[in-house]
């Protein structure tokens, strides 16, 4: 793997691995679930360490962070499609 120097490089590296899994025959739903679970495992590690776990408040914080990131991505996708995101154009 080449050196990762930006967040976008890291994102692309994860997407490349996901695409390799898909190209090797894994379903996109399987790959998506695996990525989400890996994110949950790693995020728990970042907050609580290898042997720790999150309480309800920690889980709520991570849910909010994920929701914010998802919102940013969807707004960018809408703009890329020529649709200005607003309260009436929320992606589904």
N, C-alpha and C positions, 0 to 999 in steps of 0.2 A: 504494500500500500504506500502511496506517495504521502509526503508530509501534508498534514492538514493545517492550514494556516488561517482559516476563517470558519465561522459558523456555517456558511453556505457550503464550504468544502466538506464539512462533517455531515451535513444533511445529504449532500450528493453521495457520499460514501455509504450511508445507510440505505439510500434508495437503490444504489448499485447492487448492494447485497440482496435487497428485497427482490430486485429484478432477476438476479441470478437464481434465487430460490424459485421464482415463478417460472423462469425458463427451464429449470430442472424438473418441472412438473408439479410444483406445489400450487394449490389454488390461491388466488389473490385474497380470498377471505382468510385462509390459513395464514398467509404471510402477514396480512394486516393484524390479525389477532396476536401473532407472535411478536410483531413490533410493538404493539400496545403493551403486552405483558412485559416485554424487555424494558420498555420505558418505565413501567410501574415498579419493576424490580430495581432498576438503577436509580430511579428517583427516591425510592425508599432508602436505598444504600446511602445516597448523598445526604439525606436528612438524618437518618438514624444509625448509619453504620452497617457493617456486615451482619450483625446479629440482632439489630434493632427492628422495631416495627413502629408504625404510625398509629397514633390515637385518632379518634374521630376528627378532631380539629386539624390534624396534619393531613388526613385524607381530604378534607374539605378544601384546604389550601391548595393541594395539588390538583384537585378537580378544577378549581378556579383558574389556576395557571394554565392548565391544558385547554380550558374553554377560551381563555384569552388568546392563546397561540392559534387555536382553531379558527377563531374569529378573524385574526389578522390574515391568515392564509386565505380564507374564503373571500374576504373583501378584496384581496389582491387578485384572486381568480376572477371575481366579478368585473373588476376594472380591466383585466386582461381581455375579457370577453366583450368589453365595451359597455358594460352596465355599471352605472354609478351606484354603489351600495348605499342603502339607507334603511330606515326602519321598515319600509314597505317592501323591500327587496331582500329579505333575509334568505340565505340559501337553505335548502332543505337537505 
